[in-house]
Amino acid sequence: MYELISLKVNCPVCGKSFMDESHLVDNCPSIKLRIKIDDNEGIIRLSSVWESYNYLCDIETPKNSIVKLSCPNCNSEISSNSKCEVCEAPMIPLDLDIGGKIDICSRLGCKNHFVKFVDFTFALKNLFNESELNKIPYYNKMTMAKQESDTTLSQEDEKIEIMRTGTFLHAFCPHCKKTLIDKNMIKLKIDKEGESGFMMLSPYLNVFTSKSTIFLQEGEKIGDMKCFNCDTSLMVNDESCGECGSEVIKIAISARTKLLDFFICSKKGCRWHGLSKEDLNDIRLEDSLEW
């Protein structure tokens, strides 16, 4: 089962969608809400990826603050009488497009949330009624133009293997050689400013959905990224992102009968990735920002 599920959320008062496709968080459309903390008001965009706690906000968000959220369409405050079982802060209910609702804690930093389906069978059918690739958020929209294009290959290109968009990347640590795949995701250990956690990336080529167990600001460098098996850093000193110039990490992926070096940008939200110059003699990544 594909684990990176993107939820579509609506206002429980006016019924209008909260989804903002112009601002991505975790490389998926964000959930746009008005936010108020004490006397400060602004806009917050939450990650729509299930079990991700990342967001964008245009005001300061001190940890442990109690927030009030309201609909950006009808301006109604979204609240309930329910209390968080972890920290006793008020829970905030949001309607799911597939039916049911998700309750999130109003205290910043508290990770308590849960989903209630009105019709569990109907909700599961809406989530998982397509093929494995179609479960990937926004996969069809992103690759449709590529699939429909009519590209003529040169004789040189015909000799080169093309790794197609949507290919499952069997990822390994380049140091201990153990798999980095955990529950159908590429799992990496992250250390940022004294806080440790895990980041999970889509294992499908050119699908950029991700989630993390700690808060990661969009557009900022993530910090040290390690193998979750041997705890060895995956950061590379002599290479940089071909798109934004940030540091990159190196993992190994299997292709044919050998392992290839695969580089990923370490800045949150950057989609650049590529192979080494040597591997590009034999293999291409379809529709990728390679050097």
N, C-alpha and C positions, 0 to 999 in steps of 0.2 A: 504493500500500500504506500502511495506517495504521501510523505509526512508534511510537506510544506503547503498547507491549505490556506488560501486567501479568502477571507469572508467579506461579503457585501452587507453593509449595515445601513439601516434607515432610521429616521426619527420616529420615536414611539408616539409623538403628538400629531405631527402633520403628515407623516408617512413618506416624506421626501428623502431621497438618497443623501447619505453623508459622503459618498465616495468622490475623491478628488484625483482625477487621472493626470492632472497637470503637475502634481507634486507627489513624487514617489518616496516611499519609505520602505526599506528592505526590497527595493526594486519592484514594488507593487503599488497600485493606486492607494493613497492614504485615506484615512477616515477624518474628515475635516469637522471640527467643532469649535465653538467659542469657549474660551476658558477664563475663569476669574479666580485669582488667588489674592485674598484680602481685598485691597483696593486696586489691584492691577488686573487689567483685562487685555485679552489678545486672542490669537488663533492658535490652536494646537492641531497637529495632524498626526494621528496615531497610526501605527503599523496595522495593516489588515491581515498580516500573517499570524495565524493561530499560534499562541504561546510566544510571540515576540513582544518585547517591552520597549521597543524603540519608538521614537516620536520626533517631530519637529515642532518647535514652539517659538513664538516671537517675543515672549516675555520670560523673565527669570522663573525657574521652576525649582525652588529649594526642596530638597529631599524631606519627606515626611509631612509636607504641606497638604492640607485638605483643599481640593479643587472643586469648583462648581463648573459644570459643563452645560452648555445650551446649544440649541439648534441654530446653525447659521442661516437657515431659511425662514423659520417662523419666530426665532428668538426665544422660544419657550425653554425654560430651565428643565433639565432632565434629572429627575430625582426619584427616590423611592424611600419607603420606611424600613427597608432591609438594612441590616448592619453586617459589616465584614466579620466573618468568624475568626479572622486572624488578628485584626487590629481594631475592630469595632467602629471603623469609619463608615459613613453611609455608602451603600452600593449604588451604582449608576446603571440603569437598564437601557440597552440598545436593541432595537429590533433587527433580526436577521432577515435578509432577503429570501432565504430558503424556508422561512417559517421558524418561529420560536424567538428566543432572545439570548443575548449575552450580557451578563452582569459583571461589571468591573469595579474594583475598589477605587474610591475617590482620593485615597492617600497616595501621594507620589512615592514610589519606591516599593509599595506593597504589590506583590505579584498575584494576589488572590483574584481569580475570575472563574466563571463557569458558564456553561451553555445549557439552556433549557429548550428542548424541542417540543413544539406542540404536537407534531406527528413525527416520531422518530424515524419510522420507515420511509416516509415521504422525504424527510431531510437527507437521509443517507442516499436515497435514490438521486436527489439533486446534486449531491456532492460527488458521488462515485459512479455515475451511470455512463461514463465515457471511457475510452481506452486509456492506458497508462499515461501516454503523452498528453492527452487532452485533459488530464487531471492537473497538469502543470499550469499555474495561473498565467493567463494571457499568452500561452505558447502559440495557439493558432494565429492570433492577431500579429504576433511578432514575426512569424515565419511564413505567412501566407504569400507575401510578395516574393520571397526567395524561392518558394516551391513552384511558383507559377512562372518564374523567369526562364527565358530560353537562352542558355549560355552555351557557346561553342568553345570546346576545349582545344588548345593547341596540341600538337603531337607530343611536346614535352610534358604538358600537364596530364595527358592521358596515361603517362607512366607513373604519375604521382598519386598515391592514395589520398582520397578526400575523406576526412572525418566529418560526417554530416551533422547539421544542427539536430539536436535531440538525441545524439549518441550518448549512451550511458558511459560515463568515465569511471573505469575501475581504478581508483586512486590508492596510492601507497605512499608510505613515508620513505623518502630517499635515504634515510639513515638506518632505521631498523628493518625496513622492507615489509613491515606489517601493514595491513589494510587500514585506510582512513575512512572506509565506509561503515557507518553505524546506523541501523534502522533506515536504510535506503537514502542516507544523506552523507555528504562529505563532512566529517566532524573534525574540528580544529580547536585546540586549547588556546585561549587568548588571555593575555595579561595586559591590563591598561590601568596605569596610575594606581598600582597597588591592589586592584580588584581583578580577581580571576574568574573565568567562566568558560563557556564553550560557544563556538559559532558553527552553525550548520549551513552548508551551501548546497544548492541544487547540484546533483551529480550529472545533470544532462547538459551537454555542450550548448552554449549560447542561451541558456535559460538562467537568469540571474537572481532568482528568488533566494532569500537567506533569512535566517533568524538567529538570535543570540540569547543567552541566558542572563547577560548583563546589558545595561543600556549602552548603546553605541551611537554617537552623534553622526548624522548624515554629513558627508563631506570632510570628515576628520580622519586622520590616520588612526588605525585600530590599535597599534602597539605591537608587542611581540606576539607572534603566532607560532604554536608548537604542535608537534605530534602528540596526540592524546595517549599514545602507547608508551613511548620512550621519553617524553617530555623534552625532546631536543628541538631547538629553534629551527624554523623553516625559512627564516629571513635570509635574503641573498644580498651580499654587499656590492657585487660588481655588475648588477643589472638594475634597471629602473623601469617604471611604467612608461609604455610608449604613448600614453594619452595624457597623463597629468604629471609625470616625473616622480611619483612617489616610490617608496621602497616596494619591492615585490617579495612574495614567498615562492618557494619551489617545492612542488610535489612531483611524484612519479605517476604516470598513467600507463596502462598497458595498451599496446597497439601491435597487431601482428604477433610476433613472438618475442618482442623486447619491450623494456620500459623506456618511456620518453620523459624528459624533463618538461614540466608544465608550469608556467609562471602565472601568478595571479597578483593583481594590484592589492596593496595593503590599505588603501584608502576606502572608507565606507562609501558605497554607492558607485564607485568607479567600476566600469564593466570591462576594462582592458584585461586581456589574457593572451598568452601566446606560447609558442614552442621555441626551442633554441634554434640558432641559425643553422646548426648542423642537421637537425631533424627536419627542417623545412626543405631540405634537398629531396626528401622522400615522402613527406606527408604535409597536407594542408588542412587547416581548420576552416570549415565552411563559414563564411560571413563573419569572421573574427577580426579584431583590431590587432593584428600581429605586427612585429617589427620585420 
